[in-house]
Amino acid sequence: MSSIEKTEDGLLTPGDAVQERLSRRIAGEAGTSVPAQASAWVEPEWEEAAPGIFCKLLANDVHRRRVSMLVRLLPNVDYPPHRHAAVEELHLLDGELWIDDRKLLPGDYNFAVAPGGDKRVWSETGCTCVLVTSTDDLLT
């Protein structure tokens, strides 16, 4: 096995042997044992939450009742009107997204607080965003 490996995306990463040696060295200097190898990241699947709205759950904090996810809207799809139960953060990755009368473009960020809400969220072009929000938001 090579000391440097190339991933499917073309990224260079240290091979297993290099990672193992580095783990042993760090553990030795820290006076601890080598931690068990973490399981490999498994890419979550896109799930259709409603017609034309797809979500990929990245993290779920059940204690704080927060989720982080990728959300994809197909062209000419509306997200249901809703009220925020806590802070909502949205970062648009691609496409265009309208939140009420504000048009977001790739790279734009939207910060919303409770108890506010959004009457109309939609995309004419289709879009993908990172959304961090409360699991207690209410559809209106």
mmCIF file of the C-alpha atoms, coordinates in Angstrom:
data_MODEL
# 
_entry.id   MODEL 
# 
loop_
_atom_site.group_PDB 
_atom_site.id 
_atom_site.type_symbol 
_atom_site.label_atom_id 
_atom_site.label_alt_id 
_atom_site.label_comp_id 
_atom_site.label_asym_id 
_atom_site.label_entity_id 
_atom_site.label_seq_id 
_atom_site.pdbx_PDB_ins_code 
_atom_site.Cartn_x 
_atom_site.Cartn_y 
_atom_site.Cartn_z 
_atom_site.occupancy 
_atom_site.B_iso_or_equiv 
_atom_site.pdbx_formal_charge 
_atom_site.auth_seq_id 
_atom_site.auth_comp_id 
_atom_site.auth_asym_id 
_atom_site.auth_atom_id 
_atom_site.pdbx_PDB_model_num 
ATOM 1   C CA . MET A 1 1   ? 0.000   0.000  0.000   1.00 0.00 ? 1   MET A CA 1 
ATOM 2   C CA . SER A 1 2   ? 1.298   3.459  -0.905  1.00 0.00 ? 2   SER A CA 1 
ATOM 3   C CA . SER A 1 3   ? 1.954   6.106  1.728   1.00 0.00 ? 3   SER A CA 1 
ATOM 4   C CA . ILE A 1 4   ? -0.258  8.548  -0.200  1.00 0.00 ? 4   ILE A CA 1 
ATOM 5   C CA . GLU A 1 5   ? -3.557  7.516  -1.782  1.00 0.00 ? 5   GLU A CA 1 
ATOM 6   C CA . LYS A 1 6   ? -5.816  9.292  -4.255  1.00 0.00 ? 6   LYS A CA 1 
ATOM 7   C CA . THR A 1 7   ? -9.554  9.350  -3.497  1.00 0.00 ? 7   THR A CA 1 
ATOM 8   C CA . GLU A 1 8   ? -12.304 9.081  -6.111  1.00 0.00 ? 8   GLU A CA 1 
ATOM 9   C CA . ASP A 1 9   ? -12.535 12.907 -6.044  1.00 0.00 ? 9   ASP A CA 1 
ATOM 10  C CA . GLY A 1 10  ? -8.849  13.176 -6.910  1.00 0.00 ? 10  GLY A CA 1 
ATOM 11  C CA . LEU A 1 11  ? -7.835  14.301 -3.396  1.00 0.00 ? 11  LEU A CA 1 
ATOM 12  C CA . LEU A 1 12  ? -4.565  13.040 -1.966  1.00 0.00 ? 12  LEU A CA 1 
ATOM 13  C CA . THR A 1 13  ? -4.764  11.492 1.501   1.00 0.00 ? 13  THR A CA 1 
ATOM 14  C CA . PRO A 1 14  ? -2.286  9.663  3.708   1.00 0.00 ? 14  PRO A CA 1 
ATOM 15  C CA . GLY A 1 15  ? -2.548  5.892  3.332   1.00 0.00 ? 15  GLY A CA 1 
ATOM 16  C CA . ASP A 1 16  ? -3.605  3.580  6.159   1.00 0.00 ? 16  ASP A CA 1 
ATOM 17  C CA . ALA A 1 17  ? -0.004  2.791  7.117   1.00 0.00 ? 17  ALA A CA 1 
ATOM 18  C CA . VAL A 1 18  ? 0.884   6.486  7.513   1.00 0.00 ? 18  VAL A CA 1 
ATOM 19  C CA . GLN A 1 19  ? -2.262  7.146  9.549   1.00 0.00 ? 19  GLN A CA 1 
ATOM 20  C CA . GLU A 1 20  ? -1.508  4.149  11.802  1.00 0.00 ? 20  GLU A CA 1 
ATOM 21  C CA . ARG A 1 21  ? 2.100   5.267  12.434  1.00 0.00 ? 21  ARG A CA 1 
ATOM 22  C CA . LEU A 1 22  ? 0.957   8.811  13.170  1.00 0.00 ? 22  LEU A CA 1 
ATOM 23  C CA . SER A 1 23  ? -1.715  7.585  15.595  1.00 0.00 ? 23  SER A CA 1 
ATOM 24  C CA . ARG A 1 24  ? 0.824   5.436  17.464  1.00 0.00 ? 24  ARG A CA 1 
ATOM 25  C CA . ARG A 1 25  ? 3.305   8.319  17.665  1.00 0.00 ? 25  ARG A CA 1 
ATOM 26  C CA . ILE A 1 26  ? 0.714   10.794 18.984  1.00 0.00 ? 26  ILE A CA 1 
ATOM 27  C CA . ALA A 1 27  ? -0.615  8.249  21.486  1.00 0.00 ? 27  ALA A CA 1 
ATOM 28  C CA . GLY A 1 28  ? 2.925   7.464  22.663  1.00 0.00 ? 28  GLY A CA 1 
ATOM 29  C CA . GLU A 1 29  ? 3.775   11.130 23.197  1.00 0.00 ? 29  GLU A CA 1 
ATOM 30  C CA . ALA A 1 30  ? 0.463   11.704 24.987  1.00 0.00 ? 30  ALA A CA 1 
ATOM 31  C CA . GLY A 1 31  ? 0.905   8.584  27.138  1.00 0.00 ? 31  GLY A CA 1 
ATOM 32  C CA . THR A 1 32  ? -2.360  7.052  25.938  1.00 0.00 ? 32  THR A CA 1 
ATOM 33  C CA . SER A 1 33  ? -3.348  4.094  23.819  1.00 0.00 ? 33  SER A CA 1 
ATOM 34  C CA . VAL A 1 34  ? -4.186  4.286  20.133  1.00 0.00 ? 34  VAL A CA 1 
ATOM 35  C CA . PRO A 1 35  ? -7.914  4.943  19.767  1.00 0.00 ? 35  PRO A CA 1 
ATOM 36  C CA . ALA A 1 36  ? -10.001 2.483  17.807  1.00 0.00 ? 36  ALA A CA 1 
ATOM 37  C CA . GLN A 1 37  ? -10.254 3.351  14.133  1.00 0.00 ? 37  GLN A CA 1 
ATOM 38  C CA . ALA A 1 38  ? -13.283 5.525  13.460  1.00 0.00 ? 38  ALA A CA 1 
ATOM 39  C CA . SER A 1 39  ? -15.771 4.111  11.044  1.00 0.00 ? 39  SER A CA 1 
ATOM 40  C CA . ALA A 1 40  ? -15.682 5.555  7.563   1.00 0.00 ? 40  ALA A CA 1 
ATOM 41  C CA . TRP A 1 41  ? -18.053 8.380  6.660   1.00 0.00 ? 41  TRP A CA 1 
ATOM 42  C CA . VAL A 1 42  ? -21.150 7.056  4.931   1.00 0.00 ? 42  VAL A CA 1 
ATOM 43  C CA . GLU A 1 43  ? -22.718 9.626  2.639   1.00 0.00 ? 43  GLU A CA 1 
ATOM 44  C CA . PRO A 1 44  ? -26.397 10.096 3.605   1.00 0.00 ? 44  PRO A CA 1 
ATOM 45  C CA . GLU A 1 45  ? -28.990 9.531  0.902   1.00 0.00 ? 45  GLU A CA 1 
ATOM 46  C CA . TRP A 1 46  ? -31.257 12.243 -0.467  1.00 0.00 ? 46  TRP A CA 1 
ATOM 47  C CA . GLU A 1 47  ? -34.796 11.716 0.825   1.00 0.00 ? 47  GLU A CA 1 
ATOM 48  C CA . GLU A 1 48  ? -37.878 13.315 -0.720  1.00 0.00 ? 48  GLU A CA 1 
ATOM 49  C CA . ALA A 1 49  ? -39.557 15.195 2.142   1.00 0.00 ? 49  ALA A CA 1 
ATOM 50  C CA . ALA A 1 50  ? -42.372 16.517 -0.078  1.00 0.00 ? 50  ALA A CA 1 
ATOM 51  C CA . PRO A 1 51  ? -42.896 16.631 -3.854  1.00 0.00 ? 51  PRO A CA 1 
ATOM 52  C CA . GLY A 1 52  ? -39.839 18.369 -5.334  1.00 0.00 ? 52  GLY A CA 1 
ATOM 53  C CA . ILE A 1 53  ? -38.149 18.934 -1.935  1.00 0.00 ? 53  ILE A CA 1 
ATOM 54  C CA . PHE A 1 54  ? -35.211 16.691 -1.055  1.00 0.00 ? 54  PHE A CA 1 
ATOM 55  C CA . CYS A 1 55  ? -33.199 16.594 2.184   1.00 0.00 ? 55  CYS A CA 1 
ATOM 56  C CA . LYS A 1 56  ? -29.922 15.018 3.181   1.00 0.00 ? 56  LYS A CA 1 
ATOM 57  C CA . LEU A 1 57  ? -29.584 14.953 6.976   1.00 0.00 ? 57  LEU A CA 1 
ATOM 58  C CA . LEU A 1 58  ? -26.037 15.832 8.086   1.00 0.00 ? 58  LEU A CA 1 
ATOM 59  C CA . ALA A 1 59  ? -26.495 16.108 11.860  1.00 0.00 ? 59  ALA A CA 1 
ATOM 60  C CA . ASN A 1 60  ? -29.298 15.802 14.378  1.00 0.00 ? 60  ASN A CA 1 
ATOM 61  C CA . ASP A 1 61  ? -28.863 17.278 17.868  1.00 0.00 ? 61  ASP A CA 1 
ATOM 62  C CA . VAL A 1 62  ? -31.788 15.728 19.746  1.00 0.00 ? 62  VAL A CA 1 
ATOM 63  C CA . HIS A 1 63  ? -30.949 17.548 23.005  1.00 0.00 ? 63  HIS A CA 1 
ATOM 64  C CA . ARG A 1 64  ? -30.946 21.027 21.443  1.00 0.00 ? 64  ARG A CA 1 
ATOM 65  C CA . ARG A 1 65  ? -33.659 19.994 18.925  1.00 0.00 ? 65  ARG A CA 1 
ATOM 66  C CA . ARG A 1 66  ? -31.565 21.213 15.961  1.00 0.00 ? 66  ARG A CA 1 
ATOM 67  C CA . VAL A 1 67  ? -30.807 19.681 12.582  1.00 0.00 ? 67  VAL A CA 1 
ATOM 68  C CA . SER A 1 68  ? -28.233 20.448 9.923   1.00 0.00 ? 68  SER A CA 1 
ATOM 69  C CA . MET A 1 69  ? -29.085 19.314 6.430   1.00 0.00 ? 69  MET A CA 1 
ATOM 70  C CA . LEU A 1 70  ? -28.692 19.895 2.752   1.00 0.00 ? 70  LEU A CA 1 
ATOM 71  C CA . VAL A 1 71  ? -31.973 20.862 1.115   1.00 0.00 ? 71  VAL A CA 1 
ATOM 72  C CA . ARG A 1 72  ? -32.649 20.737 -2.604  1.00 0.00 ? 72  ARG A CA 1 
ATOM 73  C CA . LEU A 1 73  ? -35.691 22.285 -4.259  1.00 0.00 ? 73  LEU A CA 1 
ATOM 74  C CA . LEU A 1 74  ? -36.539 21.391 -7.837  1.00 0.00 ? 74  LEU A CA 1 
ATOM 75  C CA . PRO A 1 75  ? -37.443 24.273 -10.209 1.00 0.00 ? 75  PRO A CA 1 
ATOM 76  C CA . ASN A 1 76  ? -40.752 26.016 -9.483  1.00 0.00 ? 76  ASN A CA 1 
ATOM 77  C CA . VAL A 1 77  ? -41.218 24.306 -6.109  1.00 0.00 ? 77  VAL A CA 1 
ATOM 78  C CA . ASP A 1 78  ? -42.458 26.085 -2.985  1.00 0.00 ? 78  ASP A CA 1 
ATOM 79  C CA . TYR A 1 79  ? -41.384 25.164 0.549   1.00 0.00 ? 79  TYR A CA 1 
ATOM 80  C CA . PRO A 1 80  ? -44.421 25.349 2.871   1.00 0.00 ? 80  PRO A CA 1 
ATOM 81  C CA . PRO A 1 81  ? -45.004 28.546 4.877   1.00 0.00 ? 81  PRO A CA 1 
ATOM 82  C CA . HIS A 1 82  ? -43.609 28.108 8.385   1.00 0.00 ? 82  HIS A CA 1 
ATOM 83  C CA . ARG A 1 83  ? -42.817 29.746 11.731  1.00 0.00 ? 83  ARG A CA 1 
ATOM 84  C CA . HIS A 1 84  ? -39.371 29.506 13.299  1.00 0.00 ? 84  HIS A CA 1 
ATOM 85  C CA . ALA A 1 85  ? -39.145 27.906 16.746  1.00 0.00 ? 85  ALA A CA 1 
ATOM 86  C CA . ALA A 1 86  ? -35.519 29.059 17.091  1.00 0.00 ? 86  ALA A CA 1 
ATOM 87  C CA . VAL A 1 87  ? -32.729 30.495 14.966  1.00 0.00 ? 87  VAL A CA 1 
ATOM 88  C CA . GLU A 1 88  ? -32.669 29.335 11.351  1.00 0.00 ? 88  GLU A CA 1 
ATOM 89  C CA . GLU A 1 89  ? -29.506 29.648 9.264   1.00 0.00 ? 89  GLU A CA 1 
ATOM 90  C CA . LEU A 1 90  ? -29.474 29.048 5.519   1.00 0.00 ? 90  LEU A CA 1 
ATOM 91  C CA . HIS A 1 91  ? -26.493 29.217 3.160   1.00 0.00 ? 91  HIS A CA 1 
ATOM 92  C CA . LEU A 1 92  ? -27.357 28.962 -0.543  1.00 0.00 ? 92  LEU A CA 1 
ATOM 93  C CA . LEU A 1 93  ? -24.942 26.759 -2.493  1.00 0.00 ? 93  LEU A CA 1 
ATOM 94  C CA . ASP A 1 94  ? -26.426 26.874 -5.997  1.00 0.00 ? 94  ASP A CA 1 
ATOM 95  C CA . GLY A 1 95  ? -29.436 28.138 -7.906  1.00 0.00 ? 95  GLY A CA 1 
ATOM 96  C CA . GLU A 1 96  ? -31.707 30.954 -6.767  1.00 0.00 ? 96  GLU A CA 1 
ATOM 97  C CA . LEU A 1 97  ? -33.998 31.002 -3.758  1.00 0.00 ? 97  LEU A CA 1 
ATOM 98  C CA . TRP A 1 98  ? -36.685 33.479 -2.837  1.00 0.00 ? 98  TRP A CA 1 
ATOM 99  C CA . ILE A 1 99  ? -37.567 33.956 0.829   1.00 0.00 ? 99  ILE A CA 1 
ATOM 100 C CA . ASP A 1 100 ? -40.662 36.151 0.782   1.00 0.00 ? 100 ASP A CA 1 
ATOM 101 C CA . ASP A 1 101 ? -39.457 39.252 -1.174  1.00 0.00 ? 101 ASP A CA 1 
ATOM 102 C CA . ARG A 1 102 ? -35.699 38.563 -0.849  1.00 0.00 ? 102 ARG A CA 1 
ATOM 103 C CA . LYS A 1 103 ? -33.834 36.812 -3.657  1.00 0.00 ? 103 LYS A CA 1 
ATOM 104 C CA . LEU A 1 104 ? -30.779 34.777 -2.609  1.00 0.00 ? 104 LEU A CA 1 
ATOM 105 C CA . LEU A 1 105 ? -27.972 33.858 -4.989  1.00 0.00 ? 105 LEU A CA 1 
ATOM 106 C CA . PRO A 1 106 ? -25.165 31.305 -4.530  1.00 0.00 ? 106 PRO A CA 1 
ATOM 107 C CA . GLY A 1 107 ? -23.063 32.260 -1.508  1.00 0.00 ? 107 GLY A CA 1 
ATOM 108 C CA . ASP A 1 108 ? -25.844 34.271 0.166   1.00 0.00 ? 108 ASP A CA 1 
ATOM 109 C CA . TYR A 1 109 ? -26.688 33.650 3.814   1.00 0.00 ? 109 TYR A CA 1 
ATOM 110 C CA . ASN A 1 110 ? -30.037 34.087 5.544   1.00 0.00 ? 110 ASN A CA 1 
ATOM 111 C CA . PHE A 1 111 ? -30.445 34.378 9.332   1.00 0.00 ? 111 PHE A CA 1 
ATOM 112 C CA . ALA A 1 112 ? -33.944 34.227 10.815  1.00 0.00 ? 112 ALA A CA 1 
ATOM 113 C CA . VAL A 1 113 ? -35.110 34.200 14.429  1.00 0.00 ? 113 VAL A CA 1 
ATOM 114 C CA . ALA A 1 114 ? -38.156 33.000 16.321  1.00 0.00 ? 114 ALA A CA 1 
ATOM 115 C CA . PRO A 1 115 ? -40.976 33.711 16.401  1.00 0.00 ? 115 PRO A CA 1 
ATOM 116 C CA . GLY A 1 116 ? -40.695 35.016 12.845  1.00 0.00 ? 116 GLY A CA 1 
ATOM 117 C CA . GLY A 1 117 ? -41.564 32.954 9.866   1.00 0.00 ? 117 GLY A CA 1 
ATOM 118 C CA . ASP A 1 118 ? -41.563 32.767 6.105   1.00 0.00 ? 118 ASP A CA 1 
ATOM 119 C CA . LYS A 1 119 ? -44.750 33.079 4.089   1.00 0.00 ? 119 LYS A CA 1 
ATOM 120 C CA . ARG A 1 120 ? -43.239 31.956 0.793   1.00 0.00 ? 120 ARG A CA 1 
ATOM 121 C CA . VAL A 1 121 ? -39.963 30.155 0.092   1.00 0.00 ? 121 VAL A CA 1 
ATOM 122 C CA . TRP A 1 122 ? -39.527 29.027 -3.498  1.00 0.00 ? 122 TRP A CA 1 
ATOM 123 C CA . SER A 1 123 ? -37.106 28.545 -6.340  1.00 0.00 ? 123 SER A CA 1 
ATOM 124 C CA . GLU A 1 124 ? -37.750 29.233 -9.988  1.00 0.00 ? 124 GLU A CA 1 
ATOM 125 C CA . THR A 1 125 ? -34.432 27.656 -11.047 1.00 0.00 ? 125 THR A CA 1 
ATOM 126 C CA . GLY A 1 126 ? -34.089 24.939 -8.425  1.00 0.00 ? 126 GLY A CA 1 
ATOM 127 C CA . CYS A 1 127 ? -31.479 25.267 -5.693  1.00 0.00 ? 127 CYS A CA 1 
ATOM 128 C CA . THR A 1 128 ? -29.405 23.557 -3.019  1.00 0.00 ? 128 THR A CA 1 
ATOM 129 C CA . CYS A 1 129 ? -28.699 25.011 0.406   1.00 0.00 ? 129 CYS A CA 1 
ATOM 130 C CA . VAL A 1 130 ? -27.273 24.157 3.803   1.00 0.00 ? 130 VAL A CA 1 
ATOM 131 C CA . LEU A 1 131 ? -29.998 24.593 6.423   1.00 0.00 ? 131 LEU A CA 1 
ATOM 132 C CA . VAL A 1 132 ? -29.521 24.601 10.196  1.00 0.00 ? 132 VAL A CA 1 
ATOM 133 C CA . THR A 1 133 ? -32.850 24.869 11.977  1.00 0.00 ? 133 THR A CA 1 
ATOM 134 C CA . SER A 1 134 ? -35.068 23.725 14.818  1.00 0.00 ? 134 SER A CA 1 
ATOM 135 C CA . THR A 1 135 ? -36.964 20.460 14.694  1.00 0.00 ? 135 THR A CA 1 
ATOM 136 C CA . ASP A 1 136 ? -39.830 22.377 16.319  1.00 0.00 ? 136 ASP A CA 1 
ATOM 137 C CA . ASP A 1 137 ? -40.559 24.720 13.397  1.00 0.00 ? 137 ASP A CA 1 
ATOM 138 C CA . LEU A 1 138 ? -44.271 24.804 12.610  1.00 0.00 ? 138 LEU A CA 1 
ATOM 139 C CA . LEU A 1 139 ? -45.794 24.609 9.138   1.00 0.00 ? 139 LEU A CA 1 
ATOM 140 C CA . THR A 1 140 ? -48.548 27.251 8.837   1.00 0.00 ? 140 THR A CA 1 
# 
